[in-house]
Amino acid sequence: GQNDFANAIIAVGSRIIVAGSTSSGNNGFVASLDQNLNANNPIPLNFGGNDSAYALAAGSDGSIFVAGSGGAGNNFAVVRFNSDLANPVQQLYNVGAIDEAYSIVVHPVTGRVYL
């Protein structure tokens, strides 16, 4: 689209993962980049509102965590993918009027996720 933004990028092993937002459908996205930096099958993140992905982290098992905002109530969002960006599990949290998560960390020993 004409207003697409990459907000986060991480290296996981030999892969590069990027996340951001797009004006097409107002969705966030996550994608794996190939060696030519082409996005392979970007995965839309649709939480039911103006959705954005702002941060990425990797778990010790290779799982990918995405933090951002979305949903009709401007909630903050977390999505966990397995190592091949499949089987997403997502959760929205509403702790106030406008909630957004701009960073995410996965503890390397306990696996706990901190936003």
C-alpha positions as a printed NumPy array, in Angstrom:
array([[  0.   ,   0.   ,   0.   ],
       [  0.967,   3.631,  -0.025],
       [  1.368,   4.088,   3.737],
       [  3.123,   0.975,   5.013],
       [  5.551,   1.152,   7.933],
       [  8.112,  -1.298,   9.285],
       [  8.267,  -0.586,  13.008],
       [ 10.407,  -3.489,  14.262],
       [ 12.993,  -5.916,  12.938],
       [ 14.875,  -8.79 ,  14.582],
       [ 17.214, -11.57 ,  13.523],
       [ 16.219, -15.051,  14.69 ],
       [ 18.887, -17.543,  13.711],
       [ 19.433, -17.02 ,   9.995],
       [ 16.029, -15.362,   9.486],
       [ 15.04 , -11.71 ,   9.535],
       [ 11.567, -10.937,  10.883],
       [  9.877,  -7.57 ,  10.341],
       [  6.626,  -6.164,  11.767],
       [  4.68 ,  -2.97 ,  11.22 ],
       [  1.466,  -1.521,   9.923],
       [ -0.222,  -0.94 ,   6.603],
       [ -2.934,   1.393,   5.426],
       [ -4.594,  -1.457,   3.495],
       [ -7.323,  -2.463,   5.881],
       [ -5.567,  -0.682,   8.765],
       [ -3.876,  -3.907,   9.858],
       [ -0.556,  -4.714,  11.415],
       [  1.658,  -7.335,   9.796],
       [  4.571,  -9.655,  10.455],
       [  6.768, -11.194,   7.748],
       [  9.974, -13.134,   7.229],
       [ 12.419, -11.582,   4.774],
       [ 14.396, -13.655,   2.263],
       [ 18.067, -13.059,   1.38 ],
       [ 16.985, -10.371,  -1.117],
       [ 14.955,  -8.644,   1.653],
       [ 11.629,  -9.506,   0.014],
       [  8.773, -10.15 ,   2.427],
       [  7.588, -13.732,   2.115],
       [  3.838, -14.05 ,   2.647],
       [  3.265, -11.173,   5.075],
       [  0.787, -12.196,   7.762],
       [ -1.875,  -9.58 ,   8.535],
       [ -2.648,  -8.903,  12.188],
       [ -6.297,  -7.982,  12.478],
       [ -7.512,  -7.223,  15.985],
       [-10.7  ,  -5.478,  14.857],
       [ -9.67 ,  -1.822,  14.672],
       [ -6.748,   0.321,  13.541],
       [ -4.065,  -2.242,  14.272],
       [ -0.284,  -1.819,  14.432],
       [  2.698,  -3.974,  15.345],
       [  5.432,  -2.009,  17.134],
       [  7.845,  -4.525,  18.665],
       [  9.26 ,  -8.037,  18.205],
       [ 11.   , -10.528,  20.479],
       [ 12.104, -14.129,  20.159],
       [ 11.706, -16.873,  22.732],
       [ 14.471, -19.369,  23.478],
       [ 12.496, -21.991,  21.511],
       [ 12.437, -19.765,  18.395],
       [  8.877, -18.564,  18.937],
       [  8.152, -15.005,  17.801],
       [  6.259, -12.477,  19.918],
       [  4.684,  -9.329,  18.462],
       [  3.477,  -6.381,  20.56 ],
       [  1.333,  -3.51 ,  19.376],
       [ -2.124,  -2.03 ,  19.535],
       [ -5.504,  -2.713,  18.062],
       [ -9.084,  -3.634,  18.516],
       [-12.142,  -1.441,  18.621],
       [-11.225,  -0.17 ,  22.096],
       [ -7.613,   0.842,  21.369],
       [ -6.193,  -2.043,  23.394],
       [ -2.64 ,  -3.304,  23.493],
       [ -2.061,  -6.561,  21.724],
       [  0.32 ,  -9.508,  21.965],
       [  0.646, -12.293,  19.409],
       [  2.766, -15.431,  19.766],
       [  3.802, -17.41 ,  16.67 ],
       [  5.745, -20.636,  16.584],
       [  9.199, -20.518,  14.965],
       [  7.863, -20.726,  11.388],
       [  5.343, -17.888,  11.912],
       [  2.4  , -20.296,  12.096],
       [ -0.246, -21.02 ,  14.725],
       [ -0.73 , -17.494,  16.081],
       [ -2.185, -17.019,  19.544],
       [ -3.308, -13.457,  20.198],
       [ -4.569, -11.556,  23.206],
       [ -5.886,  -8.012,  23.629],
       [ -5.575,  -6.14 ,  26.939],
       [ -7.552,  -3.09 ,  28.041],
       [ -6.056,  -1.273,  31.021],
       [ -7.155,   2.291,  30.26 ],
       [ -8.473,   4.636,  27.609],
       [ -5.796,   4.138,  24.937],
       [ -3.403,   1.221,  25.371],
       [ -0.383,   0.552,  23.163],
       [  2.656,  -1.696,  23.651],
       [  5.86 ,  -0.347,  22.119],
       [  8.344,  -2.884,  23.453],
       [  8.44 ,  -6.561,  24.381],
       [ 11.033,  -8.796,  26.054],
       [ 11.021, -12.551,  26.637],
       [ 13.006, -13.709,  29.681],
       [ 15.58 , -16.23 ,  28.387],
       [ 15.226, -18.619,  31.342],
       [ 11.605, -18.409,  32.477],
       [ 10.022, -17.568,  29.1  ],
       [  7.919, -14.86 ,  30.744],
       [  6.856, -12.055,  28.43 ],
       [  7.242,  -8.436,  29.566],
       [  5.693,  -5.452,  27.794]])
